[in-house]
Amino acid sequence: MQTIHQEDVKYYVGIDVGTASVRAALVDQYGSMVAQAEQRIQIWEPQLDHYEQSSGEIWAACCTVAKKVVHGVNARQIRGLGFDATCSLVVLNEQFEPLAVNHEGEHHRNIIMWMDHRASSQAERINSTRHDVLKYVGGVMSVEMQPPKLLWLKENLENSCWENAGHFFDLPDFLSWKATGVPSRSFCTLVCKWTYSSDRGWDDSFWTAIGLEEFVTDNYRKIGNQVLFPGASVGDGLTPEAAKDLGLPEGIAVGASLIDAHAGGLGVIGADVKGYSLPCENKPLTSRMALICGTSSCHMGISHNPIFVPGVWGPYYSAMVPGFWLNEGGQSATGKLIEHVVRGHSAFTELEKKADSSGQNIYTYLNRHLDLITKASPVGLLAVDLHVWPDFHGNRSPLADLTLKGTIVGLTLSRSLDDLAVAYLATVQAIALGTRHIVETMHTAGHDINTLFLCGGLSKNPLFVQMHADITGMPVVLSKEVESVLVGAAVLGACACGDFTSIQDAMEQMGKIGKIVQPNRQDKRFYDKKYEVFLKLVEHQREYQAIMHGV
């Protein structure tokens, strides 16, 4: 872009609310990130499996980072705004004020986070109904979806929260409401996390069957009866109050929001791959999987017709890419699991000191340490006798079993840094083996995926990327802009203001390829054996459960 044309550049602001931070980016019409800012947000864990946040703190963080990225930019060039966020549950009263989702009565803690597992018994009861809507979530509703959490609130906080609640928002929809004053909901959030149907809308019989018939009699006012497709323009755009808070022009278009993983999918899956000799070249978008990997991981595969995959969420119509059905696999703990294993090892203090003295982060140091100790053999072979089953927070896909636990086989008495490095390697391999398990399950059901498109924090880790290529046997495409989730959020604003004719058009124009990582074919036999052991680990765990619990 030549300087003389700088005044013709169009900008869009994308705001992403992740698990632990809020980020914003200023993105131009070519998909390049011009500026980025980030602010940490607090997580409360009052008891085991209870995770809470504050909608007030999150909105304040959105305002802070938005002002930073547009500082010094000509307001006339800022065309649109898009939000994405984790699929967490926001609770407000009739006056749109925060309501406590905890026994302590702390009203500022009014969000039940996506990773909160307090409603496990409610999820079990919902699944016991075997209602027809469950076939659209892989046959089993996850505790991370909203109906179990809503039922928990009714059963545990009836007087303090449930009876006073006026609005239940998915976090992405809360943000678009704050920006526009319009309490609409995104097709993405309602279809993926609330059982809304693309052709039937809400199913009265489901909500009645699970004991939440209040929503039916109230015409679903509290959970949403105005639904927009992602990227559709919400209301009259940014309100004067929100414009002042965010430091953005009043009235700019605000796109209907997306769940964070789905925004990442938009940011990567539609990129132009011509000339890269990839197996997905000259193939439909359905040959690609978007893998968004951070605290947790989401595996997005799309199809022209609905494909029902046991243990994999969906099919959801137009929940990510308009006109396509979406299946969403996932792993509840990936980045969080790696951190847990590394920080819990007795050699972590030594690692931290050595990484700090070398000016590297701990994972860069570990990757280089693995290269030092591997000698002539491929690095993956260091974990030949150490095997991990990674479901320390239950299995989201493809087994959809919350009762599964993490397993490590092959431990010794070693407390060395070498031992920590190999444990880290085996954990990364386990996550990639889990991805292979999800992909193979989707293939069996009818998907035809041949290329992975990675984004998110873990895509910055070369070992994580290479292990996914080697273990799945597929090339991995990395975006030019590593923070593809932010590009996806900006796409929503670009579509809302009418600068692109469709989401697909914006995806292709704004998504750019940065690097391609090919699998090491010579290691295939080794990883086939690792995968065989991987599947044995869950077989044995279920045998142990049957013995101990009489199942």
N, C-alpha and C positions, 0 to 999 in steps of 0.2 A: 504494500500500500504506500503510494507516494504521498509525501507530506502535503503537497498542494491540494490533494483530495481529502484531507483529513476531516474537513467540515462536512463531508458527505457520508461519513461513516455512521451507521446506525448501531445503537447500543441497547442491550437488554440486561436487566439485573436478575440474576438467579440467586435465591436464598435457600440454603439447605440446612435443615435442623437434624443433625445426627444424634447419636446416643449421648455423646459427651460434649458436643460443641455445636455452635451455630456458625455457619460460614456464608459469605456472600461473594459473588463475582460479578464483574462488569465484563460482558461478552459481546463481541461485535458480530455482524451478520455473517462473517466467515467462520465463526466458531472459535475464534482466538480469545483467550482470557487476557484482558487488559489490566485488570486489578483484582486482588483477592484480599479478604480479611477474615479473621476467625476469632471467636470468643468462646471460652469454656463455659459450660453450664453445669449446675449442681445436680447430683443424683442422691436421693435419700434412700436408705435401705433400713427401715425401722425393724424389720425382722426377716428371717430367711425367706427368700423368694418373693419379697415385696420390694418393688422398685418404683419410686415416685419422683416426679419433677413438678416445676412450677410454670404455668402458662404465662404468668406475669414476667417472670425472669426471662423466659424464652423470647417473648415479644420485645422486651427491652434489649436483649442481645441482637435480635434481628435489626432493630433500629440503629444500634451502634455500628454493626458491620456494614449495613447499607450506606450509611453516611460516609464511612471510610472509603468505600470503593468508588463512589461518585464524586469525591472531593476534586474540585477543579475541572470537572467535565461540564461542557455546555449542556444545560438542561434540555434544550430543544432536540438534542441528539439521542436522548434516552426515551425509547419508544414503548417498552413494556416491562412487566415484572412477573416472575413466576416463582412459586414456592414448592418445595418438597419437604417431607419430614418423615420421621419414623411413624409407624402405625400405632401410636400410643393414644390412650383414651383421655380426653379432656372433659371435665365435668364443671358446668356452670349453673347458677340458679336462674330464675326467670328474668332477673335484671342483668344477666350476663356477667355476674360476679363469680369468682372462684368458690368452689365447694370442696371441703376436705374429703379425700378418699381414704382416710386413715382413722383409726380409733382415737388418735391423739387430738383430733379436731383442728389440726393445722390447715387452715383454708388455703394458704398459699401453695400447699402441696396438693394440687388438684388434678394431677395427671397420674394415671396408672400406666407405667411404661410398657412398651411392646414385650420386653423380656420378663415381665412380672408373671410368675406362675402361681399366684395365690388361688386362682380359680380352677385348680386341677380337678377337684371333685365335681364342680359345676360342668366342666368340659366332659367328664365321663358320663354324667347324667344326660347331657345334650346328645352325646353320641349313642347312648342307649335307646334313644327314640328312633334311630335309624330313619330319620325323616329324609324325604326325597332331596331336600336342598343340600344334604351332606355329600351327595355324589359330585357336587361342584367344588368340593374342597378335598378331593382325593379319598373320599369315603369316611374321613375322620376329621372332626373339627379340632383345631389346635387350641391349646390354652392361651396362645398368643393372640387369638382373634377376639373380637369385641363381645359377642353374646355371652360367653362364660364370665367375663369381667362385669358386665351389666348385671347378670344374675347374682354374682357375688355381692355386689353393692346392695341389691335388694334384700338379700338374706343376712347380711352382716352389718350394714349401716342404714337400715331402713328409716329410722327417725331422723338421724343427723344429715344424711345425704340423699337417699332415694326419694323421700317425700318432698324434699325441697329443690330437687333438680329440675331445671327447665330446659337444659340443652346438653346433649351428649355429642361431642365432636370427635372425629378422628383429627389428630394434630394437624395434618396438612389442610384440612377444611377450616379448622380454627384460624389458621393464619390468613387464608383468603377472606374469611369473615372480618377479621381485624382490619384488613386492608381496604375492604369495600363496604362493610356494613351489611352485606347480603349473606344470610345464613344458608346459602346453597351448599350442596355437597358434590364431590367429584365422583364420577362414575367409577374411577379407579378404587377409591377407598371403600365405597359402599359395596361394590361387587366382590372385592377381594377379602374384606375383613368383616362384613356385616350381613352377608347372604342375600344382598339385593340381586335381582335377576335382570339380565339384559332384555328379556322379552316379557317377563311377568311382573317386574317390580318387586315389591315386598310380598312375602308369602304369609298371609294371616295365620294359617294353620301351624306354621313353624313357631311363631312367637307365642301362640296360645299353648302349644304343646310343651314348651320349655318354661312356662309360668311367667311370661312377660307380656301378657295380653293387654296391658295398659297402652302399649305402643299402638296396637290395632285400634282401640277405641278412640285414641287421640289422633288418628290418621297420620301416625308416624311423625308428628310435628317435632318431637324432641330429638329424633335421630335423623331427620331429613326427608322432606317430600318434594324438594326442588333439586334435581340432579342434572349436572352438566358434564359433558365430555371433557377430558383433559385438554387444556389449551384453549377452550372456549372462553370468550370474554365474560367476566363476572360483573354484573351490574353496570354502573356508569364509570367503572375504573376506580382509581385511588381516591379516597375521600380526603377532604381538606385536613382533617385531624391526622389521618394516617400519613399523608404526604409530609406534614410537618414533622411527625415522629421519625419517619424514615429518611428525610432529607431528599425526597424525590418530587418530581413535578406533579401537581394535583391533576387528577383525571387521566393519567396514563393507564393503558390497558393492563389488567391483571388477569392472568390465565388461570382457569380452574386447575387445581393442584394435582400432585402425584405423590404417592408413597416414595420414599427416598430411593429404594432399590429400582423402582420402575423409572424414575428419572435417570438413574444410571444407565438403564437399558436403552432409553431414548438417546442418551449421549453417545452410545457406542455402536449399537447394533445396525444402524442404518448407513454406516460410513461407506464411501465408494471404494471398492477393493480392486478395481481394474488395474491390471499390470503387476499384481503382487504374486501371481501364480498360486493363489490359495484355492483349496478345494471348493470353497463357496462362491468363487467367481463364476458368473453366468448362471448361478443358481438362485432360487428365490430366497427371501429373508428367512424362510423357515429352516434353512440349513445352518443357521447361526444360533449360538447360545450366548446370551449376555450373562456374565458371571460378575456380580457386584460383591466384593469381598472386603469387609471391614471388621467391626466387632463380631458380626455374624456374616453369613454369606447367603445370597439369593441366586438361583439359577433360573434364568428366564428363557423359555422356548416358546415360539409362536407357531401357529398353524392356520391354514385356510379354513379348516373344518374342525369342530370340537373333537379333542382327543382326551379320553378319560384315563388318567394314569393313577393307579393305586398308590396312595401315600404321597402324592404330589398335588398341590393345590391347583384348582381350576378344573376344567377350562373356563376362563373368564373372557367374555366377548368385549373387545375394544377397551380393555382395562389398561393397556400400555400403548400399543400401536392400533389406531382406529382401523376397523375392518378385519383384524386378525384375532384369533383366539389365543389366549395366554395360558401356559402352564408354568407354575412357579414352584420349583423345588427349593430346598434351603437347608442350611445347617445353623442351629441356634447359637453356637459358640465356635468362632474360628480365630479371629484376632484375639478375642478374650481368652480362648483356650491356650494359644501360644504364649500369651503373657502369663497365664496361670502356671503353666509348666516351667517356663524359664525362671520366673521370679520365685517359684516355690522350691527350686533346687538349692542345695546347700552351697554350691559354688557360685551363686548369683552375685554375692558381694564381691568376689574376686573378678567376675566378669564385668561388673559395673565399674570397678576401679580401673581395669585395663582398657576398657572401651573409652572411659573418660580421659585417661592419660594419652590415648592415641587420637583423640578428637573425633571419634566415631560414635554413632548410636550403637546400642547393644546388638542389634540384628545384623548390621553391617560387619561388626566385629566377629559375630558368630559365623557368618557366612565365610569370612576370610579364614577364620580358625579351622573350619571344616576343610577348606582347600589345603591348608597346611598339613593336616593330619591324614588326609586321604591318600597322599603319595600318588602312585600311578593309576590307581583304580578309580572308576567313576564314584563321585561323592555319595550317591544314593546307597551304594553297597555298604557303607559304614553302619547302616541300620539293619543289616541282614538278620541279626538276632534280637532286635528290639522292635516290638509291634504294639501299636496303639489303636484302640477303638475310641474315637474322639467324642462320643456323646456324653460329655460331662454334664450337660444341661438338657439331656433327653434328645431323642431323635425326631427332627422335624420331617425329613424326607430321606429315603422313600419308605421307611418303616412306620412313620407316624406313631412312635411309641415313646411317650413321656417318661415311662418307667426305666428306660435303658440308662445305664451309667457308663462312665468312662472306664477303660481297661488298659493297663500297661503290662505287657508280658516280656520278660527278658531282663528284669532289673538285677543289678549286682550290688555289692557293698561300696562300689566306687563313689567318691565324692568329688571327683576331679572336674576341671573345666572341660576336658575332653568328653567326659560322661555327659555333662550338661549340653554340650554341642550336639552330641548324637541324640539325646532325648529331644532336643529342639527339632532336629532333622526328622526323626521318626514321627513327631507330632505334625509337622508340615506334610509329610507323606500321607499320614492318616487322613488329613483333611482332603488332600487330592484324591485319595482312594474313595472317600465319601462322595466326591464329585463324580468319579467314575461310576459308582453305584447308582447315583441319581440319573446320569446320562444313559446308562444301560437299561434302567427301568423305563425311561422315556422312549428309548428305541424299541423296546419290546412292545410298548403300547401303540407305536405307529409314528413316532417322530423320526426324522432323518437328519440328525445334526452332525456336521463334520468340522466345524471351526468354533473355537471359543474366543469370545471378546471380553477381556477383563478390564475392570476399573475398580476404583476404591483404594483404600489405604494399603491393603496387602498386595495390590498390583505393583507397588513400588519396590517390593522385595524380590530380587532376581531369583532366589532359591524357590520361593513360593510359586512364581510363574513357571520356572523350568520344571518343577515337580508336577505341575498340572499338565504341561505339555507331554512329559515323559510317561506319566501314569495313565492319561486318557488316550495317548497316541494321536492327539490332534494338535495342529498349530494353534498358538495363542496370539491374538491380535491385541496390541496395546494402543491406546489412543494417543494422539499428539498431545492433547490436554489430559493429563493424568486424572484431573478432577472432573471426570465425565458427568458425575451427578450434578455438578453446578452447571455444566453446559446443558444438560437435560432440563434443568429448572429454567434456564434462560430460553430454551426452545419454547416453553409454554408462553412466556411473555411475547416472544417473536410471533407466535401464531395468533395470540389474542389481539395484537394490534393490526393484524392483517398483512404483515410484511411477507408472509409465505402462504402459499395456497393450501398447504396441508401439513400435518405433522410429518408425514413421510418426506415431503419436500424439504422441510427444515432439518430433519435428521440427516439427509444426504448432504445438504449444503454446509451444515455446521459441525458434523462429525468427521474428524480427520484421523487417519492412521498415523501412528508414530513409529511403532516397532513391531516386528513379527518374531516370535520365538518358536522355533521348530522342535519337535520331539527328537530325542536321541534314540533312534530305532534300535541300536545295538543293545539297549538296556531293556527291551521289551520283555524278554523271557524272565528277567529278574522281577519286574513289576507285575507280571502275570502271577508269579508265585506269591509275591507280597499280597496281591489282591485275593488270592485263594486263602491265605492265612487270615486276612482281614475279615472275610465272610465267616470263617470258622469262629472268630472271636465272639460274634454276636450269637451264633448257634450255641456256643458253650455258656454264654451269659444267660441265655433263656433256659438252658438246662439247669443252671444253678438256681435261677428264680423258681423254677418248678419244684426243685428239691426243698428249698427253704420256705417257700410260701404255699406249697401244696397246690400249685396251679396245674 
